[in-house]
Amino acid sequence: MSVNLIFKIAAVGILVSILSQVLKHSGREEQAFLTSLAGLILVLFWIVPYIYDLFEAIKRLFAL
C-alpha cells in the first residue's frame, strides 16, 4: 500500500466531512447522508483490491 492512497483517503474524508457539515447546517440532512455514503463507497472501491491481495497472501501462506 502506498502513502499516496492514504493521502487520497484522508482528502476524501476531509472533503466529505466539510460537505456534510455544510449540508446539515443548511437543512439538507438527506443530501449530507448521501454525500457520506458516496465517500464511503469511493474509499471502499480503492481498498477492496488490497483486502483481496491480503486474503490471497494468507491463503498462500497456509497452503503449505
PDBQT receptor file of N, H, CA, C and O in Angstrom, charges set to zero:
ATOM      1  N   MET A   1       0.857  -1.169   0.000  1.00  0.00    +0.000 N 
ATOM      2  CA  MET A   1       0.000   0.000   0.000  1.00  0.00    +0.000 C 
ATOM      3  C   MET A   1       0.907   1.238   0.000  1.00  0.00    +0.000 C 
ATOM      4  O   MET A   1       1.883   1.314   0.747  1.00  0.00    +0.000 OA
ATOM      5  N   SER A   2       0.570   2.166  -0.827  1.00  0.00    +0.000 N 
ATOM      6  H   SER A   2      -0.222   2.103  -1.434  1.00  0.00    +0.000 HD
ATOM      7  CA  SER A   2       1.407   3.351  -0.928  1.00  0.00    +0.000 C 
ATOM      8  C   SER A   2       0.876   4.473  -0.034  1.00  0.00    +0.000 C 
ATOM      9  O   SER A   2      -0.280   4.472   0.391  1.00  0.00    +0.000 OA
ATOM     10  N   VAL A   3       1.753   5.413   0.228  1.00  0.00    +0.000 N 
ATOM     11  H   VAL A   3       2.692   5.414  -0.116  1.00  0.00    +0.000 HD
ATOM     12  CA  VAL A   3       1.386   6.568   1.041  1.00  0.00    +0.000 C 
ATOM     13  C   VAL A   3       0.385   7.439   0.283  1.00  0.00    +0.000 C 
ATOM     14  O   VAL A   3      -0.435   8.136   0.883  1.00  0.00    +0.000 OA
ATOM     15  N   ASN A   4       0.470   7.384  -1.047  1.00  0.00    +0.000 N 
ATOM     16  H   ASN A   4       1.135   6.818  -1.534  1.00  0.00    +0.000 HD
ATOM     17  CA  ASN A   4      -0.443   8.165  -1.880  1.00  0.00    +0.000 C 
ATOM     18  C   ASN A   4      -1.905   7.788  -1.615  1.00  0.00    +0.000 C 
ATOM     19  O   ASN A   4      -2.779   8.655  -1.582  1.00  0.00    +0.000 OA
ATOM     20  N   LEU A   5      -2.158   6.501  -1.428  1.00  0.00    +0.000 N 
ATOM     21  H   LEU A   5      -1.448   5.798  -1.454  1.00  0.00    +0.000 HD
ATOM     22  CA  LEU A   5      -3.527   6.042  -1.142  1.00  0.00    +0.000 C 
ATOM     23  C   LEU A   5      -4.012   6.581   0.199  1.00  0.00    +0.000 C 
ATOM     24  O   LEU A   5      -5.176   6.957   0.334  1.00  0.00    +0.000 OA
ATOM     25  N   ILE A   6      -3.135   6.619   1.177  1.00  0.00    +0.000 N 
ATOM     26  H   ILE A   6      -2.189   6.314   1.068  1.00  0.00    +0.000 HD
ATOM     27  CA  ILE A   6      -3.515   7.132   2.497  1.00  0.00    +0.000 C 
ATOM     28  C   ILE A   6      -3.877   8.615   2.406  1.00  0.00    +0.000 C 
ATOM     29  O   ILE A   6      -4.835   9.066   3.034  1.00  0.00    +0.000 OA
ATOM     30  N   PHE A   7      -3.102   9.372   1.616  1.00  0.00    +0.000 N 
ATOM     31  H   PHE A   7      -2.324   9.006   1.105  1.00  0.00    +0.000 HD
ATOM     32  CA  PHE A   7      -3.410  10.788   1.437  1.00  0.00    +0.000 C 
ATOM     33  C   PHE A   7      -4.731  10.982   0.687  1.00  0.00    +0.000 C 
ATOM     34  O   PHE A   7      -5.483  11.908   0.992  1.00  0.00    +0.000 OA
ATOM     35  N   LYS A   8      -5.019  10.117  -0.288  1.00  0.00    +0.000 N 
ATOM     36  H   LYS A   8      -4.408   9.365  -0.535  1.00  0.00    +0.000 HD
ATOM     37  CA  LYS A   8      -6.303  10.199  -1.005  1.00  0.00    +0.000 C 
ATOM     38  C   LYS A   8      -7.470   9.957  -0.053  1.00  0.00    +0.000 C 
ATOM     39  O   LYS A   8      -8.464  10.684  -0.080  1.00  0.00    +0.000 OA
ATOM     40  N   ILE A   9      -7.343   8.937   0.783  1.00  0.00    +0.000 N 
ATOM     41  H   ILE A   9      -6.536   8.347   0.805  1.00  0.00    +0.000 HD
ATOM     42  CA  ILE A   9      -8.411   8.613   1.729  1.00  0.00    +0.000 C 
ATOM     43  C   ILE A   9      -8.615   9.759   2.716  1.00  0.00    +0.000 C 
ATOM     44  O   ILE A   9      -9.751  10.106   3.042  1.00  0.00    +0.000 OA
ATOM     45  N   ALA A  10      -7.522  10.344   3.187  1.00  0.00    +0.000 N 
ATOM     46  H   ALA A  10      -6.600  10.062   2.922  1.00  0.00    +0.000 HD
ATOM     47  CA  ALA A  10      -7.624  11.474   4.109  1.00  0.00    +0.000 C 
ATOM     48  C   ALA A  10      -8.288  12.670   3.433  1.00  0.00    +0.000 C 
ATOM     49  O   ALA A  10      -9.106  13.354   4.049  1.00  0.00    +0.000 OA
ATOM     50  N   ALA A  11      -7.944  12.926   2.173  1.00  0.00    +0.000 N 
ATOM     51  H   ALA A  11      -7.280  12.371   1.673  1.00  0.00    +0.000 HD
ATOM     52  CA  ALA A  11      -8.549  14.049   1.446  1.00  0.00    +0.000 C 
ATOM     53  C   ALA A  11     -10.036  13.841   1.256  1.00  0.00    +0.000 C 
ATOM     54  O   ALA A  11     -10.819  14.778   1.410  1.00  0.00    +0.000 OA
ATOM     55  N   VAL A  12     -10.434  12.617   0.921  1.00  0.00    +0.000 N 
ATOM     56  H   VAL A  12      -9.798  11.856   0.796  1.00  0.00    +0.000 HD
ATOM     57  CA  VAL A  12     -11.861  12.326   0.763  1.00  0.00    +0.000 C 
ATOM     58  C   VAL A  12     -12.574  12.489   2.099  1.00  0.00    +0.000 C 
ATOM     59  O   VAL A  12     -13.682  13.023   2.142  1.00  0.00    +0.000 OA
ATOM     60  N   GLY A  13     -11.965  12.044   3.181  1.00  0.00    +0.000 N 
ATOM     61  H   GLY A  13     -11.064  11.611   3.146  1.00  0.00    +0.000 HD
ATOM     62  CA  GLY A  13     -12.573  12.181   4.497  1.00  0.00    +0.000 C 
ATOM     63  C   GLY A  13     -12.772  13.631   4.892  1.00  0.00    +0.000 C 
ATOM     64  O   GLY A  13     -13.822  13.994   5.423  1.00  0.00    +0.000 OA
ATOM     65  N   ILE A  14     -11.769  14.467   4.637  1.00  0.00    +0.000 N 
ATOM     66  H   ILE A  14     -10.916  14.172   4.205  1.00  0.00    +0.000 HD
ATOM     67  CA  ILE A  14     -11.892  15.889   4.958  1.00  0.00    +0.000 C 
ATOM     68  C   ILE A  14     -12.958  16.544   4.104  1.00  0.00    +0.000 C 
ATOM     69  O   ILE A  14     -13.780  17.307   4.611  1.00  0.00    +0.000 OA
ATOM     70  N   LEU A  15     -12.953  16.253   2.809  1.00  0.00    +0.000 N 
ATOM     71  H   LEU A  15     -12.285  15.633   2.397  1.00  0.00    +0.000 HD
ATOM     72  CA  LEU A  15     -13.934  16.842   1.897  1.00  0.00    +0.000 C 
ATOM     73  C   LEU A  15     -15.358  16.419   2.245  1.00  0.00    +0.000 C 
ATOM     74  O   LEU A  15     -16.267  17.248   2.260  1.00  0.00    +0.000 OA
ATOM     75  N   VAL A  16     -15.551  15.148   2.522  1.00  0.00    +0.000 N 
ATOM     76  H   VAL A  16     -14.812  14.474   2.510  1.00  0.00    +0.000 HD
ATOM     77  CA  VAL A  16     -16.886  14.654   2.875  1.00  0.00    +0.000 C 
ATOM     78  C   VAL A  16     -17.345  15.270   4.190  1.00  0.00    +0.000 C 
ATOM     79  O   VAL A  16     -18.514  15.626   4.333  1.00  0.00    +0.000 OA
ATOM     80  N   SER A  17     -16.445  15.396   5.139  1.00  0.00    +0.000 N 
ATOM     81  H   SER A  17     -15.495  15.106   5.022  1.00  0.00    +0.000 HD
ATOM     82  CA  SER A  17     -16.799  15.991   6.422  1.00  0.00    +0.000 C 
ATOM     83  C   SER A  17     -17.252  17.445   6.261  1.00  0.00    +0.000 C 
ATOM     84  O   SER A  17     -18.261  17.850   6.837  1.00  0.00    +0.000 OA
ATOM     85  N   ILE A  18     -16.511  18.220   5.484  1.00  0.00    +0.000 N 
ATOM     86  H   ILE A  18     -15.691  17.890   5.016  1.00  0.00    +0.000 HD
ATOM     87  CA  ILE A  18     -16.886  19.619   5.264  1.00  0.00    +0.000 C 
ATOM     88  C   ILE A  18     -18.216  19.723   4.535  1.00  0.00    +0.000 C 
ATOM     89  O   ILE A  18     -19.090  20.495   4.930  1.00  0.00    +0.000 OA
ATOM     90  N   LEU A  19     -18.367  18.941   3.467  1.00  0.00    +0.000 N 
ATOM     91  H   LEU A  19     -17.658  18.314   3.147  1.00  0.00    +0.000 HD
ATOM     92  CA  LEU A  19     -19.627  18.986   2.709  1.00  0.00    +0.000 C 
ATOM     93  C   LEU A  19     -20.807  18.548   3.567  1.00  0.00    +0.000 C 
ATOM     94  O   LEU A  19     -21.889  19.129   3.489  1.00  0.00    +0.000 OA
ATOM     95  N   SER A  20     -20.595  17.540   4.370  1.00  0.00    +0.000 N 
ATOM     96  H   SER A  20     -19.715  17.068   4.433  1.00  0.00    +0.000 HD
ATOM     97  CA  SER A  20     -21.672  17.041   5.226  1.00  0.00    +0.000 C 
ATOM     98  C   SER A  20     -22.101  18.098   6.240  1.00  0.00    +0.000 C 
ATOM     99  O   SER A  20     -23.295  18.291   6.469  1.00  0.00    +0.000 OA
ATOM    100  N   GLN A  21     -21.142  18.773   6.839  1.00  0.00    +0.000 N 
ATOM    101  H   GLN A  21     -20.173  18.615   6.653  1.00  0.00    +0.000 HD
ATOM    102  CA  GLN A  21     -21.474  19.817   7.814  1.00  0.00    +0.000 C 
ATOM    103  C   GLN A  21     -22.202  20.984   7.156  1.00  0.00    +0.000 C 
ATOM    104  O   GLN A  21     -23.158  21.518   7.720  1.00  0.00    +0.000 OA
ATOM    105  N   VAL A  22     -21.756  21.380   5.975  1.00  0.00    +0.000 N 
ATOM    106  H   VAL A  22     -20.980  20.947   5.517  1.00  0.00    +0.000 HD
ATOM    107  CA  VAL A  22     -22.426  22.482   5.271  1.00  0.00    +0.000 C 
ATOM    108  C   VAL A  22     -23.850  22.097   4.919  1.00  0.00    +0.000 C 
ATOM    109  O   VAL A  22     -24.771  22.897   5.081  1.00  0.00    +0.000 OA
ATOM    110  N   LEU A  23     -24.036  20.873   4.439  1.00  0.00    +0.000 N 
ATOM    111  H   LEU A  23     -23.288  20.222   4.308  1.00  0.00    +0.000 HD
ATOM    112  CA  LEU A  23     -25.382  20.434   4.065  1.00  0.00    +0.000 C 
ATOM    113  C   LEU A  23     -26.288  20.298   5.292  1.00  0.00    +0.000 C 
ATOM    114  O   LEU A  23     -27.468  20.642   5.230  1.00  0.00    +0.000 OA
ATOM    115  N   LYS A  24     -25.748  19.804   6.397  1.00  0.00    +0.000 N 
ATOM    116  H   LYS A  24     -24.789  19.525   6.448  1.00  0.00    +0.000 HD
ATOM    117  CA  LYS A  24     -26.564  19.669   7.603  1.00  0.00    +0.000 C 
ATOM    118  C   LYS A  24     -26.997  21.027   8.135  1.00  0.00    +0.000 C 
ATOM    119  O   LYS A  24     -28.139  21.183   8.568  1.00  0.00    +0.000 OA
ATOM    120  N   HIS A  25     -26.112  22.001   8.109  1.00  0.00    +0.000 N 
ATOM    121  H   HIS A  25     -25.185  21.874   7.758  1.00  0.00    +0.000 HD
ATOM    122  CA  HIS A  25     -26.469  23.328   8.624  1.00  0.00    +0.000 C 
ATOM    123  C   HIS A  25     -27.437  24.068   7.717  1.00  0.00    +0.000 C 
ATOM    124  O   HIS A  25     -28.112  25.002   8.149  1.00  0.00    +0.000 OA
ATOM    125  N   SER A  26     -27.504  23.649   6.454  1.00  0.00    +0.000 N 
ATOM    126  H   SER A  26     -26.955  22.890   6.103  1.00  0.00    +0.000 HD
ATOM    127  CA  SER A  26     -28.466  24.284   5.550  1.00  0.00    +0.000 C 
ATOM    128  C   SER A  26     -29.794  23.527   5.523  1.00  0.00    +0.000 C 
ATOM    129  O   SER A  26     -30.696  23.880   4.763  1.00  0.00    +0.000 OA
ATOM    130  N   GLY A  27     -29.915  22.488   6.350  1.00  0.00    +0.000 N 
ATOM    131  H   GLY A  27     -29.182  22.201   6.968  1.00  0.00    +0.000 HD
ATOM    132  CA  GLY A  27     -31.183  21.774   6.464  1.00  0.00    +0.000 C 
ATOM    133  C   GLY A  27     -31.360  20.656   5.468  1.00  0.00    +0.000 C 
ATOM    134  O   GLY A  27     -32.485  20.210   5.246  1.00  0.00    +0.000 OA
ATOM    135  N   ARG A  28     -30.301  20.191   4.867  1.00  0.00    +0.000 N 
ATOM    136  H   ARG A  28     -29.386  20.553   5.047  1.00  0.00    +0.000 HD
ATOM    137  CA  ARG A  28     -30.394  19.112   3.877  1.00  0.00    +0.000 C 
ATOM    138  C   ARG A  28     -29.712  17.855   4.410  1.00  0.00    +0.000 C 
ATOM    139  O   ARG A  28     -28.646  17.464   3.936  1.00  0.00    +0.000 OA
ATOM    140  N   GLU A  29     -30.334  17.242   5.386  1.00  0.00    +0.000 N 
ATOM    141  H   GLU A  29     -31.200  17.560   5.771  1.00  0.00    +0.000 HD
ATOM    142  CA  GLU A  29     -29.757  16.069   6.023  1.00  0.00    +0.000 C 
ATOM    143  C   GLU A  29     -29.667  14.885   5.075  1.00  0.00    +0.000 C 
ATOM    144  O   GLU A  29     -28.725  14.097   5.160  1.00  0.00    +0.000 OA
ATOM    145  N   GLU A  30     -30.633  14.747   4.170  1.00  0.00    +0.000 N 
ATOM    146  H   GLU A  30     -31.398  15.387   4.101  1.00  0.00    +0.000 HD
ATOM    147  CA  GLU A  30     -30.635  13.619   3.235  1.00  0.00    +0.000 C 
ATOM    148  C   GLU A  30     -29.437  13.695   2.298  1.00  0.00    +0.000 C 
ATOM    149  O   GLU A  30     -28.778  12.686   2.049  1.00  0.00    +0.000 OA
ATOM    150  N   GLN A  31     -29.152  14.888   1.776  1.00  0.00    +0.000 N 
ATOM    151  H   GLN A  31     -29.688  15.708   1.979  1.00  0.00    +0.000 HD
ATOM    152  CA  GLN A  31     -28.002  15.046   0.892  1.00  0.00    +0.000 C 
ATOM    153  C   GLN A  31     -26.689  14.849   1.662  1.00  0.00    +0.000 C 
ATOM    154  O   GLN A  31     -25.715  14.334   1.112  1.00  0.00    +0.000 OA
ATOM    155  N   ALA A  32     -26.668  15.258   2.925  1.00  0.00    +0.000 N 
ATOM    156  H   ALA A  32     -27.460  15.676   3.371  1.00  0.00    +0.000 HD
ATOM    157  CA  ALA A  32     -25.474  15.049   3.748  1.00  0.00    +0.000 C 
ATOM    158  C   ALA A  32     -25.219  13.560   3.936  1.00  0.00    +0.000 C 
ATOM    159  O   ALA A  32     -24.077  13.107   3.861  1.00  0.00    +0.000 OA
ATOM    160  N   PHE A  33     -26.276  12.804   4.179  1.00  0.00    +0.000 N 
ATOM    161  H   PHE A  33     -27.204  13.172   4.239  1.00  0.00    +0.000 HD
ATOM    162  CA  PHE A  33     -26.142  11.355   4.321  1.00  0.00    +0.000 C 
ATOM    163  C   PHE A  33     -25.661  10.724   3.024  1.00  0.00    +0.000 C 
ATOM    164  O   PHE A  33     -24.784   9.860   3.046  1.00  0.00    +0.000 OA
ATOM    165  N   LEU A  34     -26.223  11.143   1.895  1.00  0.00    +0.000 N 
ATOM    166  H   LEU A  34     -26.936  11.844   1.877  1.00  0.00    +0.000 HD
ATOM    167  CA  LEU A  34     -25.813  10.586   0.609  1.00  0.00    +0.000 C 
ATOM    168  C   LEU A  34     -24.371  10.948   0.272  1.00  0.00    +0.000 C 
ATOM    169  O   LEU A  34     -23.664  10.155  -0.350  1.00  0.00    +0.000 OA
ATOM    170  N   THR A  35     -23.931  12.128   0.674  1.00  0.00    +0.000 N 
ATOM    171  H   THR A  35     -24.505  12.773   1.179  1.00  0.00    +0.000 HD
ATOM    172  CA  THR A  35     -22.539  12.520   0.465  1.00  0.00    +0.000 C 
ATOM    173  C   THR A  35     -21.608  11.627   1.278  1.00  0.00    +0.000 C 
ATOM    174  O   THR A  35     -20.578  11.179   0.775  1.00  0.00    +0.000 OA
ATOM    175  N   SER A  36     -21.964  11.373   2.513  1.00  0.00    +0.000 N 
ATOM    176  H   SER A  36     -22.801  11.738   2.921  1.00  0.00    +0.000 HD
ATOM    177  CA  SER A  36     -21.157  10.489   3.355  1.00  0.00    +0.000 C 
ATOM    178  C   SER A  36     -21.129   9.074   2.788  1.00  0.00    +0.000 C 
ATOM    179  O   SER A  36     -20.084   8.423   2.788  1.00  0.00    +0.000 OA
ATOM    180  N   LEU A  37     -22.252   8.607   2.315  1.00  0.00    +0.000 N 
ATOM    181  H   LEU A  37     -23.101   9.136   2.315  1.00  0.00    +0.000 HD
ATOM    182  CA  LEU A  37     -22.335   7.273   1.733  1.00  0.00    +0.000 C 
ATOM    183  C   LEU A  37     -21.498   7.180   0.466  1.00  0.00    +0.000 C 
ATOM    184  O   LEU A  37     -20.819   6.176   0.248  1.00  0.00    +0.000 OA
ATOM    185  N   ALA A  38     -21.533   8.205  -0.368  1.00  0.00    +0.000 N 
ATOM    186  H   ALA A  38     -22.084   9.020  -0.191  1.00  0.00    +0.000 HD
ATOM    187  CA  ALA A  38     -20.733   8.212  -1.600  1.00  0.00    +0.000 C 
ATOM    188  C   ALA A  38     -19.240   8.212  -1.278  1.00  0.00    +0.000 C 
ATOM    189  O   ALA A  38     -18.464   7.532  -1.950  1.00  0.00    +0.000 OA
ATOM    190  N   GLY A  39     -18.835   8.959  -0.268  1.00  0.00    +0.000 N 
ATOM    191  H   GLY A  39     -19.465   9.511   0.278  1.00  0.00    +0.000 HD
ATOM    192  CA  GLY A  39     -17.431   8.956   0.141  1.00  0.00    +0.000 C 
ATOM    193  C   GLY A  39     -16.991   7.593   0.644  1.00  0.00    +0.000 C 
ATOM    194  O   GLY A  39     -15.891   7.138   0.332  1.00  0.00    +0.000 OA
ATOM    195  N   LEU A  40     -17.841   6.946   1.416  1.00  0.00    +0.000 N 
ATOM    196  H   LEU A  40     -18.735   7.316   1.670  1.00  0.00    +0.000 HD
ATOM    197  CA  LEU A  40     -17.529   5.617   1.926  1.00  0.00    +0.000 C 
ATOM    198  C   LEU A  40     -17.386   4.612   0.794  1.00  0.00    +0.000 C 
ATOM    199  O   LEU A  40     -16.456   3.806   0.794  1.00  0.00    +0.000 OA
ATOM    200  N   ILE A  41     -18.294   4.652  -0.163  1.00  0.00    +0.000 N 
ATOM    201  H   ILE A  41     -19.050   5.306  -0.163  1.00  0.00    +0.000 HD
ATOM    202  CA  ILE A  41     -18.240   3.718  -1.292  1.00  0.00    +0.000 C 
ATOM    203  C   ILE A  41     -16.990   3.956  -2.135  1.00  0.00    +0.000 C 
ATOM    204  O   ILE A  41     -16.366   3.001  -2.597  1.00  0.00    +0.000 OA
ATOM    205  N   LEU A  42     -16.621   5.210  -2.337  1.00  0.00    +0.000 N 
ATOM    206  H   LEU A  42     -17.128   5.986  -1.962  1.00  0.00    +0.000 HD
ATOM    207  CA  LEU A  42     -15.423   5.529  -3.100  1.00  0.00    +0.000 C 
ATOM    208  C   LEU A  42     -14.175   4.963  -2.428  1.00  0.00    +0.000 C 
ATOM    209  O   LEU A  42     -13.323   4.365  -3.086  1.00  0.00    +0.000 OA
ATOM    210  N   VAL A  43     -14.074   5.152  -1.123  1.00  0.00    +0.000 N 
ATOM    211  H   VAL A  43     -14.766   5.638  -0.588  1.00  0.00    +0.000 HD
ATOM    212  CA  VAL A  43     -12.910   4.637  -0.397  1.00  0.00    +0.000 C 
ATOM    213  C   VAL A  43     -12.905   3.114  -0.398  1.00  0.00    +0.000 C 
ATOM    214  O   VAL A  43     -11.842   2.503  -0.502  1.00  0.00    +0.000 OA
ATOM    215  N   LEU A  44     -14.063   2.499  -0.286  1.00  0.00    +0.000 N 
ATOM    216  H   LEU A  44     -14.927   2.995  -0.202  1.00  0.00    +0.000 HD
ATOM    217  CA  LEU A  44     -14.129   1.037  -0.336  1.00  0.00    +0.000 C 
ATOM    218  C   LEU A  44     -13.663   0.498  -1.679  1.00  0.00    +0.000 C 
ATOM    219  O   LEU A  44     -12.991  -0.532  -1.730  1.00  0.00    +0.000 OA
ATOM    220  N   PHE A  45     -14.011   1.180  -2.773  1.00  0.00    +0.000 N 
ATOM    221  H   PHE A  45     -14.558   2.016  -2.732  1.00  0.00    +0.000 HD
ATOM    222  CA  PHE A  45     -13.544   0.745  -4.089  1.00  0.00    +0.000 C 
ATOM    223  C   PHE A  45     -12.020   0.825  -4.182  1.00  0.00    +0.000 C 
ATOM    224  O   PHE A  45     -11.404   0.020  -4.880  1.00  0.00    +0.000 OA
ATOM    225  N   TRP A  46     -11.409   1.777  -3.494  1.00  0.00    +0.000 N 
ATOM    226  H   TRP A  46     -11.909   2.431  -2.927  1.00  0.00    +0.000 HD
ATOM    227  CA  TRP A  46      -9.958   1.889  -3.503  1.00  0.00    +0.000 C 
ATOM    228  C   TRP A  46      -9.304   0.812  -2.653  1.00  0.00    +0.000 C 
ATOM    229  O   TRP A  46      -8.209   0.355  -2.981  1.00  0.00    +0.000 OA
ATOM    230  N   ILE A  47      -9.953   0.394  -1.565  1.00  0.00    +0.000 N 
ATOM    231  H   ILE A  47     -10.843   0.765  -1.299  1.00  0.00    +0.000 HD
ATOM    232  CA  ILE A  47      -9.336  -0.506  -0.600  1.00  0.00    +0.000 C 
ATOM    233  C   ILE A  47      -9.596  -1.988  -0.901  1.00  0.00    +0.000 C 
ATOM    234  O   ILE A  47      -8.794  -2.837  -0.512  1.00  0.00    +0.000 OA
ATOM    235  N   VAL A  48     -10.680  -2.310  -1.574  1.00  0.00    +0.000 N 
ATOM    236  H   VAL A  48     -11.331  -1.621  -1.891  1.00  0.00    +0.000 HD
ATOM    237  CA  VAL A  48     -11.046  -3.707  -1.808  1.00  0.00    +0.000 C 
ATOM    238  C   VAL A  48      -9.931  -4.503  -2.498  1.00  0.00    +0.000 C 
ATOM    239  O   VAL A  48      -9.693  -5.641  -2.093  1.00  0.00    +0.000 OA
ATOM    240  N   PRO A  49      -9.232  -3.977  -3.515  1.00  0.00    +0.000 N 
ATOM    241  CA  PRO A  49      -8.143  -4.779  -4.102  1.00  0.00    +0.000 C 
ATOM    242  C   PRO A  49      -7.037  -5.130  -3.110  1.00  0.00    +0.000 C 
ATOM    243  O   PRO A  49      -6.452  -6.210  -3.197  1.00  0.00    +0.000 OA
ATOM    244  N   TYR A  50      -6.745  -4.240  -2.176  1.00  0.00    +0.000 N 
ATOM    245  H   TYR A  50      -7.219  -3.362  -2.106  1.00  0.00    +0.000 HD
ATOM    246  CA  TYR A  50      -5.725  -4.524  -1.171  1.00  0.00    +0.000 C 
ATOM    247  C   TYR A  50      -6.199  -5.600  -0.198  1.00  0.00    +0.000 C 
ATOM    248  O   TYR A  50      -5.406  -6.435   0.237  1.00  0.00    +0.000 OA
ATOM    249  N   ILE A  51      -7.467  -5.586   0.141  1.00  0.00    +0.000 N 
ATOM    250  H   ILE A  51      -8.112  -4.908  -0.212  1.00  0.00    +0.000 HD
ATOM    251  CA  ILE A  51      -8.021  -6.621   1.025  1.00  0.00    +0.000 C 
ATOM    252  C   ILE A  51      -8.000  -7.972   0.322  1.00  0.00    +0.000 C 
ATOM    253  O   ILE A  51      -7.709  -8.997   0.938  1.00  0.00    +0.000 OA
ATOM    254  N   TYR A  52      -8.311  -7.964  -0.976  1.00  0.00    +0.000 N 
ATOM    255  H   TYR A  52      -8.547  -7.131  -1.476  1.00  0.00    +0.000 HD
ATOM    256  CA  TYR A  52      -8.257  -9.204  -1.756  1.00  0.00    +0.000 C 
ATOM    257  C   TYR A  52      -6.837  -9.763  -1.793  1.00  0.00    +0.000 C 
ATOM    258  O   TYR A  52      -6.637 -10.965  -1.615  1.00  0.00    +0.000 OA
ATOM    259  N   ASP A  53      -5.855  -8.898  -2.022  1.00  0.00    +0.000 N 
ATOM    260  H   ASP A  53      -6.017  -7.922  -2.167  1.00  0.00    +0.000 HD
ATOM    261  CA  ASP A  53      -4.458  -9.334  -2.029  1.00  0.00    +0.000 C 
ATOM    262  C   ASP A  53      -4.044  -9.892  -0.665  1.00  0.00    +0.000 C 
ATOM    263  O   ASP A  53      -3.300 -10.870  -0.592  1.00  0.00    +0.000 OA
ATOM    264  N   LEU A  54      -4.527  -9.271   0.409  1.00  0.00    +0.000 N 
ATOM    265  H   LEU A  54      -5.131  -8.477   0.350  1.00  0.00    +0.000 HD
ATOM    266  CA  LEU A  54      -4.225  -9.766   1.750  1.00  0.00    +0.000 C 
ATOM    267  C   LEU A  54      -4.767 -11.176   1.954  1.00  0.00    +0.000 C 
ATOM    268  O   LEU A  54      -4.056 -12.045   2.459  1.00  0.00    +0.000 OA
ATOM    269  N   PHE A  55      -6.019 -11.411   1.566  1.00  0.00    +0.000 N 
ATOM    270  H   PHE A  55      -6.596 -10.705   1.156  1.00  0.00    +0.000 HD
ATOM    271  CA  PHE A  55      -6.594 -12.745   1.727  1.00  0.00    +0.000 C 
ATOM    272  C   PHE A  55      -5.902 -13.768   0.843  1.00  0.00    +0.000 C 
ATOM    273  O   PHE A  55      -5.748 -14.921   1.247  1.00  0.00    +0.000 OA
ATOM    274  N   GLU A  56      -5.485 -13.378  -0.345  1.00  0.00    +0.000 N 
ATOM    275  H   GLU A  56      -5.610 -12.442  -0.673  1.00  0.00    +0.000 HD
ATOM    276  CA  GLU A  56      -4.746 -14.297  -1.213  1.00  0.00    +0.000 C 
ATOM    277  C   GLU A  56      -3.391 -14.647  -0.601  1.00  0.00    +0.000 C 
ATOM    278  O   GLU A  56      -2.959 -15.798  -0.669  1.00  0.00    +0.000 OA
ATOM    279  N   ALA A  57      -2.730 -13.678  -0.014  1.00  0.00    +0.000 N 
ATOM    280  H   ALA A  57      -3.081 -12.743   0.042  1.00  0.00    +0.000 HD
ATOM    281  CA  ALA A  57      -1.442 -13.939   0.630  1.00  0.00    +0.000 C 
ATOM    282  C   ALA A  57      -1.609 -14.860   1.829  1.00  0.00    +0.000 C 
ATOM    283  O   ALA A  57      -0.782 -15.744   2.052  1.00  0.00    +0.000 OA
ATOM    284  N   ILE A  58      -2.670 -14.663   2.600  1.00  0.00    +0.000 N 
ATOM    285  H   ILE A  58      -3.342 -13.946   2.419  1.00  0.00    +0.000 HD
ATOM    286  CA  ILE A  58      -2.929 -15.546   3.750  1.00  0.00    +0.000 C 
ATOM    287  C   ILE A  58      -3.249 -16.954   3.268  1.00  0.00    +0.000 C 
ATOM    288  O   ILE A  58      -2.815 -17.935   3.873  1.00  0.00    +0.000 OA
ATOM    289  N   LYS A  59      -4.002 -17.056   2.188  1.00  0.00    +0.000 N 
ATOM    290  H   LYS A  59      -4.355 -16.259   1.697  1.00  0.00    +0.000 HD
ATOM    291  CA  LYS A  59      -4.341 -18.368   1.647  1.00  0.00    +0.000 C 
ATOM    292  C   LYS A  59      -3.083 -19.091   1.154  1.00  0.00    +0.000 C 
ATOM    293  O   LYS A  59      -2.935 -20.292   1.380  1.00  0.00    +0.000 OA
ATOM    294  N   ARG A  60      -2.176 -18.371   0.483  1.00  0.00    +0.000 N 
ATOM    295  H   ARG A  60      -2.297 -17.395   0.299  1.00  0.00    +0.000 HD
ATOM    296  CA  ARG A  60      -0.925 -18.974   0.027  1.00  0.00    +0.000 C 
ATOM    297  C   ARG A  60      -0.036 -19.373   1.221  1.00  0.00    +0.000 C 
ATOM    298  O   ARG A  60       0.660 -20.387   1.173  1.00  0.00    +0.000 OA
ATOM    299  N   LEU A  61      -0.070 -18.576   2.267  1.00  0.00    +0.000 N 
ATOM    300  H   LEU A  61      -0.635 -17.752   2.306  1.00  0.00    +0.000 HD
ATOM    301  CA  LEU A  61       0.752 -18.848   3.441  1.00  0.00    +0.000 C 
ATOM    302  C   LEU A  61       0.335 -20.150   4.115  1.00  0.00    +0.000 C 
ATOM    303  O   LEU A  61       1.187 -20.939   4.524  1.00  0.00    +0.000 OA
ATOM    304  N   PHE A  62      -0.963 -20.377   4.233  1.00  0.00    +0.000 N 
ATOM    305  H   PHE A  62      -1.655 -19.736   3.902  1.00  0.00    +0.000 HD
ATOM    306  CA  PHE A  62      -1.438 -21.567   4.925  1.00  0.00    +0.000 C 
ATOM    307  C   PHE A  62      -1.642 -22.764   3.997  1.00  0.00    +0.000 C 
ATOM    308  O   PHE A  62      -2.066 -23.827   4.451  1.00  0.00    +0.000 OA
ATOM    309  N   ALA A  63      -1.347 -22.608   2.710  1.00  0.00    +0.000 N 
ATOM    310  H   ALA A  63      -1.002 -21.745   2.341  1.00  0.00    +0.000 HD
ATOM    311  CA  ALA A  63      -1.476 -23.711   1.762  1.00  0.00    +0.000 C 
ATOM    312  C   ALA A  63      -0.119 -24.396   1.573  1.00  0.00    +0.000 C 
ATOM    313  O   ALA A  63       0.212 -24.863   0.483  1.00  0.00    +0.000 OA
ATOM    314  N   LEU A  64       0.643 -24.443   2.644  1.00  0.00    +0.000 N 
ATOM    315  H   LEU A  64       0.374 -24.063   3.529  1.00  0.00    +0.000 HD
ATOM    316  CA  LEU A  64       1.953 -25.077   2.572  1.00  0.00    +0.000 C 
ATOM    317  C   LEU A  64       1.752 -26.554   2.302  1.00  0.00    +0.000 C 
ATOM    318  O   LEU A  64       2.725 -27.300   2.199  1.00  0.00    +0.000 OA
TER     319      LEU A  64
